[in-house]
Each structure stands twice: as structure tokens, then as C-alpha cells.
Amino acid sequence: MRVLVMGGTEFISLHLVRALLARGHEVAVLNRGRRGERLPAGVRTLVADRKDHAALRAALREDTFDGVVDVTYAPTLGEDVEALVDALRGRPHVLFVSTARVYDHTLPIPYSEETPRGLYWGEYARHKIAGEDALLERHRRDGLPVTIVRPTHVLGPLNTRHNETFFMDRIHRGRPVLVPGHGGWLRQFGHVEDLADALAAMLGDPRAHGQAYNVMGEETITQVGFVELIAEVMGRPVTFRHFDPALLTGWDTPGPVFGQNLVYDCHAVHATSKVRLDLGIRPRHTLHSGLARTWEWYRAEGLATRLVDFAFEDQLLATLGA
């Protein structure tokens, strides 16, 4: 297949490019042309800012693709998704990487593909829902083959979300991990290679047309359990300092204290049976093995010796009497 990846040089999209090449597909990427050195040999780059719709049309004027995977978020609005579809020639299978944060997280867990969507997560959810709706409407109206993919927290090498590496920074240096509140909210993760493999497997599969799928690992874990598992993978001890989250309001610009985006007061647990039953897709990484891959990458990249600014945490620890 001739496949276009929107993005292609960051975390999920770069792993996707590698997965597509491994399956023998011809791959092109469309982005602003700033990180081309990251791309494997043989990948062609179309240069455009997707939010410039005229430039997008010009970049896609001469090409026809069998599949398109829309991964980028800039933020990407519903109108940007519509502009992409309008610019495409032919009828490619369009995969839209949405998010499990489209679900109404005030409802009971687990969240399945049938769970009502809502704006619990604000503008991010609004934009992703608009993108989903734009594609699903094209499917209903014109028969365009589309598939919606909803991951949750994605981990693995090159992660642009400073989550698992946030804790590795602290555990490796023997520092305590600050925990706002009880640390018992449930989280679910997926490995980036599993997500990339799932996207590559869905392309061109008519069973996936018009469908939405949760794609993530099948394990759930508490916030502190996640950190303990990272420490186990690293072979290091970890200590926790729980504190009242209200303390963070005492700073004009508080720093992160628990990963980049793992601090929120609700569970995030999702059913994963639909993609397995419909398409036979299942993750090959456990949470432990996925974190082990990140720890291996962390050390290979020299991140264990990088400078990390702990000034805000030191101030907070001093307030707690550490």
C-alpha cells in the first residue's frame, strides 16, 4: 500500500512509519519539514503546515494514497480534518488517532467504545470529537472508509509526554517521588509499538471501516503502583511523599510533581475487547516489558546523566518538612 502519515517524525508517528516499512508499505509523511533527519531511508516528505489548508491542498495535489493515518495534533480542529479529506485524491482508508479522553470520565469505568463522549477534558476533547465526527459523517454520507483509534496514555522510547522518564529521573538519583493526594487513581497505558502495529494492521481492513476502537494495554494500575513498577524495572528502591494538592495553589507557576499528565482526580480504565474480537489485534507488550524498553532506551540515550531541575520539588519538600 501507499500510505501517508500526517506527522511522521515524533513519538507515535515515527514508530508508525517504522511499523509500516516493516510491513513493506511505501510511506510518505506530511509535516513542516523540521525533523527530516529522524526518518528512515526511503520515506518521502511532503512539506506543509496542515493548518494552512491551501498549502495542504498544494502538497497533496499530485499524490494518491491507499491509506492515510492522521496522528498530528497542533491543535487539530474538525475543520482541519475536513480540509485533509477534501485535499485527498481517491478514496483512501483514513485512520484518525483520537484519544480515550473523548469519553465522559464522570461515568463509571471501564469506558468502552459505546460510552458516551463528553467534554470532561475540555478543548482537547472537543477538538478530537470534532475530528471524529467529521470523518464519521464522510463515512455515512459518502462511504469514505474511516476508522477511529482511541489510545490512552502511550509510553515507550521517544515519548514526548514526560511520564515514565519523569519517575526514572527521580528514582535513578535517589530522590523521593512526590504524590499529590492518595495516589490511588487507576491508570491504563499502552506501548507505542503496540499502537503503531495496531494502526498498521487496520489499514486496508474493511472490517474496521466506520468503527472506533480503544487501543491500549489491558492492565490497570494505580498511580503509585505505576511508580513502584518503574522502580522494580530499574532495580532501585523508591520512597513516596504524599501531600495535599492544595499546597500547589501557593505557587504562581508550580512545577510538575507527578509526571507530565498523570495527575487528575478520576479513574481512566478502558475496555479493550472490541479490537481483539473484531480484528484479532492484541498488545505484545506487558506494562512491565514496555517500561523495561523505556529504561533501556533511557540509559542508551544518556538520560541518566542529564541535568534535571528539581528546584520546585526541593521547595515543596522543604514546606513539607523534608
Secondary structure as UniProt FT lines:
FT   STRAND          2..6
FT   HELIX           11..22
FT   TURN            23..24
FT   STRAND          26..31
FT   HELIX           36..38
FT   TURN            41..42
FT   STRAND          44..47
FT   TURN            50..51
FT   HELIX           53..59
FT   TURN            60..62
FT   STRAND          67..70
FT   HELIX           78..87
FT   STRAND          93..97
FT   HELIX           100..102
FT   TURN            105..106
FT   TURN            113..114
FT   TURN            120..121
FT   HELIX           122..142
FT   STRAND          146..150
FT   STRAND          153..155
FT   TURN            157..158
FT   HELIX           164..172
FT   TURN            173..174
FT   STRAND          177..180
FT   TURN            181..182
FT   STRAND          186..191
FT   HELIX           192..202
FT   TURN            203..204
FT   HELIX           206..208
FT   TURN            209..210
FT   STRAND          211..214
FT   STRAND          220..222
FT   HELIX           223..234
FT   STRAND          240..243
FT   HELIX           245..250
FT   TURN            259..261
FT   HELIX           273..279
FT   HELIX           287..300
FT   TURN            301..302
FT   HELIX           303..305
FT   HELIX           311..319
FT   TURN            320..321
//
